[in-house]
Amino acid sequence: MTPTQAVPDAVAPILAAVMQQHPAASPETLARLAVAELRALGWHITPGPTRRPCPGAAPTLETP
């Protein structure tokens, strides 16, 4: 598994759980809730690049 696959694979179940727990939430609220959950789990979220990253670039979500 490459780093670019690892991040989506790790985040997908968290996003699914947040969406299931808050089915009527707006996309903006879901985004905030997902970020809060990721932070609670120890993730450090940093701003990503404004353009598509180069192949092999580090993911913008990092785990401890």
Secondary structure as GFF3:
##gff-version 3
##sequence-region A 1 64
A	DSSP	alpha_helix	3	21	.	.	.	ID=ss1
A	DSSP	alpha_helix	27	40	.	.	.	ID=ss2
A	DSSP	beta_strand	44	45	.	.	.	ID=ss3
A	DSSP	beta_strand	61	62	.	.	.	ID=ss4
###
